[in-house]
Amino acid sequence: QVQLVESGGGSVQAGGSLRLSCAASEVTVSTNCMGWFRQVPGKGREAVARITTYGVTLYADSVKGRFTISRDTAKNTLFLQMDSLKPEDTAVYLCAASSFSCSFNYWGQGTQVTVSS
């Protein structure tokens, strides 16, 4: 059974940084398309960043240049380094994994990120 467990969320002031982690089991982060999404109550789920099987990274325009997605093969963990955080980055951040292509059919429970001005 695929499990994705996020950690690293918290509260930070604008301009600060956080690093999110997603520990994966029963899915290999280095050979599957992995991604980070975020969700705000009352709004749809937004794709933040993804890393493909071949290591290609894609980012939402709103986070380009501030966020970096990466993976640690040995730890089978996905990361999201978030710098220069803004209040509009406040959301629940979810890790997602794919069983094929970038289907994102497996999801973690999410971790809250709150950025105050």
LOLUM-866832 format. One record per residue (C-alpha): x, y, z; residue in one letter. Coordinates in steps of 0.5 Angstrom, whole numbers, plus 500, padded with zeros to 3 digits. Layout:
! residues N
XYZA/...
This chain:
! residues 117
500500500Q/503507498V/504512504Q/506519503L/508522510V/509530509E/513534515S/516541515G/510545515G/509551520G/509558521S/514563518V/514571517Q/514573510A/521573507G/522566511G/524559509S/521552510L/523546507R/518540506L/519533506S/515527504C/517520506A/515515501A/514508502S/511503497E/513508491V/520510489T/521517488V/527517483S/523513478T/516516479N/513522477C/512526484M/509533486G/507538491W/500541491F/497546495R/490547497Q/487553501V/480552504P/474554499G/479554493K/481548488G/488544489R/494548485E/500544483A/506547485V/512543483A/513537480R/519532478I/519527473T/522520472T/527523468Y/529529473G/525534469V/522540474T/516544473L/514550477Y/508554478A/509561475D/507564482S/513560485V/518560480K/525562483G/523561490R/521554491F/526548489T/523541488I/528535489S/529528491R/533524496D/534517493T/537514499A/532516503K/526515498N/524522500T/521528496L/523535498F/520542497L/525548499Q/521554500M/524561500D/522568500S/515566502L/509570502K/503571505P/499568499E/503562500D/499560506T/496553504A/496546506V/501543502Y/500536499L/505531496C/503526491A/506520487A/504517481S/504510479S/504511471F/506518467S/504524472C/498521474S/498523481F/494518484N/497517491Y/496523496W/499525503G/495528508Q/498535508G/502539512T/500546514Q/504552512V/502559514T/506565512V/504572516S/506579513S/
